[in-house]
Amino acid sequence: MNAQHTLETLDARIKTLLPEEYRDSYEEMRPTPMRSAGLKYDADGAVAWDQIWGSFCDLAMAGGPPHKGALLQPGKEADINADFGRYDTVTEEICRGITMATGLRAYVSPTPGWVSVTCQSDAMAGWLLRAIVMENVAVRRRGSILELPAAPHFRLDKEIKNVVTVIAKTSHYWLGHIPPDQQQAVAELFTTIATEVPLVEPDLARPGDDDVAAAIAARIHRETGLPRSTHRYAGWVGVECPNVRVAVWMMRALVASNVLSRREVHVLFVPVNTAIDPTGAIVSSAVARIHQCASARAFV
């Protein structure tokens, strides 16, 4: 497949994933953040999670600002066990907030460090998974169930609010801005790309080994010239892009190619998953191919 055909395929897939208002403007989007909404409280002093937002920032998927500047991760089991009372309080509030803000069922996951959210369909869960990753919040998926991070150190007006906001924001766009016929097209797209390559996501249960991350970074550097970043996250490897515009374009194109991706400013992060991609060949090849497309578009 030549670069022009790859570009046309990527464009079509990206447009299928994006709400209609972004389809003709996503390449011109700038990641300018909105002012954060303050908390509101009800008569009993509890946060009124369903009354906070009048609008949301543009989706990171569309080129808007990620909700978090750095990855928000789940708590470690040892920390949870050391302060399970606080952990119970945090997870209860996150679940209450998610249900109030989205109408979706939320409950504490049996896996420490996560809360579970039941989506209306597998397609919704698949789309939210991709959108939330790009907002820099850790997320996992099992069928129509998403899992979002929780930890005893989460604060009400910071991390708890971050988790509730990111699911409220992405659910708002899926339910309110993507009509049923497009939702069906998204489901069909996920089926199509899954026949080409399995979805590669960071293995957060088994974060992989440093040798595989180093091999991915070395291949990417050899084939694109993009150097590895100094950032270190379990399940992710970062590469330095020339600028934010390139990082945004490559992130979105990778996600449309079934490789989860996110960015922190101009650093592009791609997943390490030794179960799905043992040597990192799927990820490094996808990055090289998409970097070639970015070059063809004169982004680099």
JOTA-V299496 format. One record per residue. SS is DSSP state (h for helix, s for strand, l for the rest). OMEGA is omega in whole degrees, -180 to 180 (* if undefined). D_FIRST is the distance of its C-alpha to the first C-alpha in whole Angstrom. Layout:
# JOTA-V299496
ss/omega/d_first
SS/OMEGA/D_FIRST
SS/OMEGA/D_FIRST
This chain:
# JOTA-V299496
ss/omega/d_first
l/-179/0
l/-174/4
h/-179/7
h/180/8
h/177/6
h/179/6
h/-179/10
h/179/11
h/179/10
h/179/12
h/-179/15
h/-179/15
h/178/16
h/180/18
h/175/20
h/-178/21
h/-172/22
l/169/24
l/-172/28
h/-175/28
h/-179/30
h/-167/27
l/-178/24
l/-175/25
l/-171/26
h/179/24
h/179/23
h/-178/26
l/176/28
l/-176/30
l/-179/31
l/-176/35
l/170/37
l/173/40
l/-178/43
l/178/44
l/178/46
l/177/49
l/172/50
l/-175/53
s/177/55
l/-175/57
l/179/61
l/179/61
l/177/59
l/179/56
s/178/52
l/-173/52
h/-180/48
h/-176/47
h/-171/49
l/-167/47
l/169/44
l/178/45
l/180/41
l/171/38
l/174/36
l/177/32
l/172/30
h/176/28
h/-178/25
h/-178/25
l/176/26
l/-178/30
l/173/32
l/-179/32
l/178/35
l/177/36
l/177/35
l/-173/35
l/173/34
s/-171/37
l/178/37
l/178/39
l/177/43
l/-175/44
h/-180/46
h/179/49
h/179/49
h/179/49
h/-179/52
h/-178/54
l/-175/54
h/177/53
h/177/55
h/179/53
h/179/50
h/179/52
h/-179/52
h/-177/49
h/178/47
h/-179/50
h/177/49
h/-180/45
h/178/46
h/-179/48
h/-180/46
h/-179/43
h/179/45
h/-173/47
h/-173/44
h/-173/41
l/180/43
l/178/41
s/179/43
s/-177/43
s/-178/45
s/178/45
l/173/43
l/177/44
l/-178/42
l/178/44
l/-175/42
s/166/40
s/-177/41
s/179/40
s/179/39
s/180/38
l/-177/36
l/-179/36
l/174/33
h/-180/30
h/178/28
h/180/30
h/179/30
h/180/26
h/178/26
h/177/29
h/-178/28
h/-178/25
h/-177/27
h/176/30
h/-179/28
h/175/27
l/178/31
l/171/31
s/180/34
l/-179/33
s/175/32
s/-177/32
s/170/31
s/-177/32
l/180/32
l/-178/33
s/174/35
s/172/34
s/-178/36
s/-169/37
s/175/39
l/179/43
l/-177/45
l/-179/49
l/-180/49
l/179/47
l/-175/49
h/-174/49
h/179/48
h/-171/46
h/177/43
h/178/45
h/178/44
h/-178/41
h/-180/40
h/-178/41
h/-174/40
h/177/36
h/176/36
h/-179/38
h/-176/36
h/176/33
h/178/35
h/-179/36
h/180/33
h/-174/31
h/-174/35
h/-174/36
h/178/33
l/-176/30
l/-176/32
h/-179/32
h/177/29
h/176/27
h/176/28
h/178/27
h/176/23
h/179/23
h/179/24
h/177/22
h/179/19
h/178/20
h/-179/20
h/-175/17
h/177/15
h/176/18
h/-180/16
h/-178/13
l/177/15
l/176/19
l/178/20
s/179/21
l/180/24
l/178/27
l/-176/30
l/176/33
l/175/35
l/-169/34
l/179/32
l/-178/31
l/-175/32
h/-180/32
h/179/31
h/177/27
h/179/27
h/179/28
h/178/25
h/-179/23
h/-179/24
h/179/24
h/180/21
h/-180/20
h/-179/22
h/-174/21
h/-176/18
h/-174/18
l/-179/22
l/-177/23
l/176/26
s/177/27
l/177/30
l/179/33
l/177/33
l/175/34
s/175/33
l/177/33
l/-178/30
s/169/28
s/-176/27
s/174/27
s/-177/25
s/174/26
l/-179/24
l/-178/26
l/-178/27
h/-176/27
h/179/25
h/-180/22
h/179/23
h/-177/23
h/-179/20
h/177/18
h/-178/20
h/-180/19
h/177/16
h/180/16
h/177/19
l/178/16
l/177/14
l/172/17
s/-180/18
l/-177/22
s/177/22
s/179/25
s/169/27
s/-172/30
l/-177/31
l/179/28
s/179/27
s/179/24
s/178/25
s/-170/23
s/171/24
l/-180/26
l/-175/26
l/177/27
l/-177/27
l/-174/24
l/-168/22
l/-178/25
l/-177/23
l/-176/21
h/-180/18
h/-176/16
h/-176/18
h/178/17
h/179/13
h/179/13
h/-180/15
h/-179/14
h/-177/10
h/174/12
h/176/15
h/177/12
h/178/11
h/177/15
h/179/16
h/177/14
l/-179/16
l/175/19
l/-179/20
l/*/21
